[in-house]
Structures are given as C-alpha cells and as structure tokens.
Amino acid sequence: MTTQYGDRATGQQRTASGNVLSIIAMVLGVISLIFVPIVFGVIALILAIIAKTVRHERLAVPALVVSAVGLIGGMVLGALLT
C-alpha cells in the first residue's frame, strides 16, 4: 500500500548513489593532504571532472575544490616538511 508521500527510501537511495564519484573524489582529496598527494590528488581530480562532465552530479563542484586543495596543499605541506 502506498501513501501520499511515496516511497521515501527509494528516493533517498537514488540520491546517495548519484553522487558516488563526487564523494570518492572528496575522500581522496582529503587523503591527498597527508599521503602521496600526486597520486591521490590526481585521481581525485579525474574522478571529480568525470562526475561533473559525464554524470552531472550535484556534488561535483565541491569535489573539484576539495581535490584541488588536497593536491596543492599536500604538495606544499610535503615541500615544507622535507
């Protein structure tokens, strides 16, 4: 039996699965601040660009920002600490 509100669980599941690449890019961007920024940061940037251009995900722009900051920030931190 359906209610007037519809199936909320299905709608929430589609929203969460629609931003998978963006979320992975954000996580990798944060990781790139500490560990191997050239590898993790570049992968994060590539995933964020794919999320923006191909999949049109809602969180793609924040993912681009986080991955770029992680890449640049990780390289700057690495240069300062060595």
Backbone hydrogen bonds, N-H to C=O, Kabsch-Sander energy under -0.5 kcal/mol:
donor,donor_aa,acceptor,acceptor_aa,energy
6,G,3,T,-1.0
8,R,6,G,-1.0
11,G,7,D,-1.4
12,Q,8,R,-2.3
13,Q,9,A,-1.9
14,R,10,T,-2.0
15,T,11,G,-1.7
16,A,12,Q,-2.1
17,S,13,Q,-2.3
18,G,14,R,-1.2
19,N,16,A,-1.0
20,V,17,S,-0.8
23,I,19,N,-2.3
24,I,20,V,-2.5
25,A,21,L,-2.4
26,M,22,S,-2.1
27,V,23,I,-2.3
28,L,24,I,-2.5
29,G,25,A,-2.1
30,V,26,M,-2.1
31,I,27,V,-2.3
32,S,28,L,-2.1
33,L,30,V,-1.1
34,I,31,I,-1.6
35,F,31,I,-2.7
36,V,34,I,-0.5
39,V,36,V,-0.6
40,F,36,V,-2.1
41,G,37,P,-1.7
42,V,38,I,-1.0
43,I,39,V,-2.1
44,A,40,F,-2.3
45,L,41,G,-2.4
46,I,42,V,-2.5
47,L,43,I,-2.5
48,A,44,A,-2.4
49,I,45,L,-2.4
50,I,46,I,-2.3
51,A,47,L,-2.4
52,K,48,A,-1.9
53,T,49,I,-2.9
54,V,50,I,-1.8
55,R,50,I,-1.7
57,E,51,A,-2.4
60,A,57,E,-1.1
63,A,59,L,-1.7
64,L,60,A,-2.3
65,V,61,V,-2.1
66,V,62,P,-2.7
67,S,63,A,-2.5
68,A,64,L,-2.2
69,V,65,V,-2.6
70,G,66,V,-2.4
71,L,67,S,-2.3
72,I,68,A,-2.6
73,G,69,V,-2.8
74,G,70,G,-2.1
75,M,71,L,-1.7
76,V,72,I,-2.4
77,L,73,G,-2.7
78,G,74,G,-2.2
79,A,75,M,-2.0
80,L,76,V,-2.3
81,L,77,L,-2.1
82,T,78,G,-0.9
